[in-house]
Amino acid sequence: MTEEAIAWEFECAQRLIGGLDRNAGTLVITKNGLVGRTFSHEKLVNGKVRVHCDNGSKLLCQPETLKVTGYIN
């Protein structure tokens, strides 16, 4: 899936859950199995998504390597 297609999927999901609240985002699992979340208001950084992991760390991940497990609104 292209970066543009993934961005579109995130945008559509946000519309379905009722808008873009400041805390709105996506629950994800990285390719290494780390659980985290993204925030919808954060822009891509060099084509990568900022993931806030449950262990407190922050990662930049290629969107196509993330598995979406849920949405937060």
Backbone as numpy.savetxt, mean C-alpha at the origin, in Angstrom:
# Nx Ny Nz CAx CAy CAz Cx Cy Cz
1.90 -6.92 -13.19 1.05 -5.76 -13.19 1.95 -4.52 -13.19
1.61 -3.54 -13.97 2.43 -2.34 -14.06 2.20 -1.43 -12.85
3.14 -0.53 -12.64 3.02 0.43 -11.54 1.74 1.25 -11.67
1.43 1.63 -12.90 0.23 2.42 -13.17 -1.04 1.62 -12.83
-1.05 0.35 -13.18 -2.21 -0.51 -12.91 -2.39 -0.70 -11.41
-1.29 -0.87 -10.69 -1.38 -1.06 -9.24 -1.88 0.22 -8.57
-1.37 1.38 -9.02 -1.83 2.65 -8.47 -3.33 2.80 -8.71
-3.79 2.40 -9.89 -5.23 2.46 -10.20 -6.02 1.55 -9.28
-5.53 0.33 -9.04 -6.22 -0.60 -8.15 -6.34 -0.02 -6.74
-5.26 0.58 -6.23 -5.30 1.20 -4.90 -6.32 2.32 -4.87
-6.34 3.15 -5.92 -7.28 4.27 -5.98 -8.72 3.77 -6.01
-8.98 2.76 -6.81 -10.34 2.19 -6.88 -10.77 1.62 -5.54
-9.87 0.92 -4.88 -10.17 0.35 -3.57 -10.51 1.45 -2.57
-9.77 2.54 -2.62 -10.03 3.64 -1.71 -11.39 4.27 -1.97
-11.77 4.36 -3.22 -13.10 4.88 -3.56 -14.20 3.98 -3.00
-13.98 2.68 -3.09 -14.98 1.73 -2.61 -15.17 1.80 -1.10
-14.12 2.12 -0.38 -14.23 2.16 1.08 -14.60 3.54 1.59
-14.96 4.44 0.69 -15.55 5.70 1.13 -14.65 6.90 1.21
-13.62 6.96 0.43 -12.82 8.17 0.39 -11.43 7.98 0.97
-10.69 9.07 0.96 -9.31 9.03 1.38 -9.11 9.73 2.72
-9.41 9.04 3.79 -9.13 9.51 5.13 -7.61 9.56 5.30
-7.12 10.38 6.20 -5.67 10.51 6.43 -5.05 9.17 6.84
-5.81 8.32 7.52 -5.30 7.01 7.94 -5.68 5.89 6.98
-6.36 6.23 5.89 -6.76 5.20 4.92 -5.52 4.57 4.31
-5.63 3.29 4.02 -4.49 2.61 3.42 -4.79 1.16 3.12
-3.72 0.42 2.97 -3.82 -0.97 2.57 -2.98 -1.83 3.50
-3.50 -2.97 3.90 -2.73 -3.96 4.64 -2.02 -4.84 3.63
-0.73 -5.07 3.84 0.05 -5.83 2.87 1.00 -6.81 3.55
1.46 -7.77 2.76 2.54 -8.66 3.15 3.62 -8.50 2.08
4.87 -8.28 2.53 5.97 -8.10 1.59 6.42 -9.46 1.06
7.28 -9.42 0.05 7.77 -10.68 -0.54 8.58 -11.49 0.47
9.11 -10.82 1.52 9.86 -11.52 2.56 8.99 -11.96 3.73
7.67 -11.74 3.61 6.73 -12.19 4.63 6.48 -11.21 5.76
7.00 -9.98 5.66 6.73 -8.99 6.69 5.33 -8.42 6.51
4.63 -8.21 7.62 3.28 -7.66 7.59 3.39 -6.16 7.84
2.65 -5.39 7.05 2.68 -3.95 7.21 1.47 -3.29 6.58
1.57 -1.97 6.44 0.48 -1.21 5.84 1.06 -0.07 5.03
0.25 0.40 4.11 0.58 1.60 3.35 -0.45 2.67 3.73
-0.12 3.92 3.47 -1.06 5.01 3.65 -1.37 5.58 2.27
-2.64 5.79 1.99 -3.06 6.26 0.67 -2.54 7.65 0.34
-2.31 8.49 1.35 -1.86 9.84 1.08 -0.37 9.92 0.75
0.38 8.85 0.96 1.81 8.85 0.66 2.05 8.54 -0.81
2.86 9.36 -1.44 3.18 9.20 -2.85 4.25 8.13 -3.04
4.34 7.61 -4.27 5.40 6.66 -4.60 6.76 7.37 -4.52
7.79 6.63 -4.13 9.16 7.13 -4.07 9.97 6.33 -5.08
10.36 6.97 -6.17 11.10 6.28 -7.24 10.39 5.00 -7.68
9.07 5.07 -7.77 8.29 3.93 -8.23 8.02 2.88 -7.17
8.40 3.16 -5.93 8.21 2.19 -4.84 7.21 2.73 -3.82
6.54 1.79 -3.15 5.55 2.11 -2.13 6.21 2.06 -0.76
5.92 3.04 0.09 6.42 3.03 1.46 5.52 2.10 2.28
6.14 1.10 2.91 5.41 0.15 3.75 5.85 0.35 5.20
4.88 0.55 6.08 5.13 0.70 7.51 4.88 -0.68 8.13
5.96 -1.34 8.54 5.87 -2.71 9.05 5.41 -2.72 10.50
4.82 -3.85 10.90 4.35 -4.03 12.27 5.48 -3.93 13.29
6.71 -4.26 12.88 7.84 -4.21 13.80 8.42 -2.79 13.95
7.77 -1.79 13.31 8.20 -0.41 13.44 9.11 0.09 12.33
9.61 -0.80 11.51 10.50 -0.38 10.42 9.67 0.11 9.23
10.34 0.85 8.36 9.71 1.34 7.13 10.54 0.83 5.96
9.84 0.35 4.94 10.49 -0.20 3.76 9.96 0.48 2.51
10.78 0.51 1.46 10.31 0.90 0.14 10.25 -0.38 -0.68
9.07 -0.71 -1.20 8.87 -1.97 -1.91 8.29 -1.72 -3.30
8.67 -2.55 -4.24 8.05 -2.52 -5.55 6.59 -2.93 -5.38
5.66 -2.16 -5.93 4.24 -2.49 -5.75 3.86 -3.90 -6.16
4.48 -4.41 -7.21 4.11 -5.74 -7.70 4.57 -6.86 -6.78
5.43 -6.56 -5.79 5.89 -7.59 -4.86 5.04 -7.65 -3.60
4.06 -6.76 -3.46 3.22 -6.73 -2.28 1.93 -7.52 -2.49
1.53 -8.24 -1.46 0.26 -8.96 -1.50 -0.71 -8.19 -0.61
-1.79 -7.70 -1.19 -2.80 -6.94 -0.45 -3.67 -7.93 0.33
-3.78 -7.68 1.65 -4.59 -8.55 2.49 -5.82 -7.86 3.06
-5.89 -6.53 2.91 -7.05 -5.81 3.40 -6.92 -4.32 3.19
-7.96 -3.60 3.59 -8.00 -2.16 3.42 -8.39 -1.49 4.72
-7.89 -0.28 4.92 -8.20 0.50 6.12 -8.80 1.82 5.66
-9.92 2.22 6.26 -10.49 3.52 5.88 -10.66 4.42 7.06
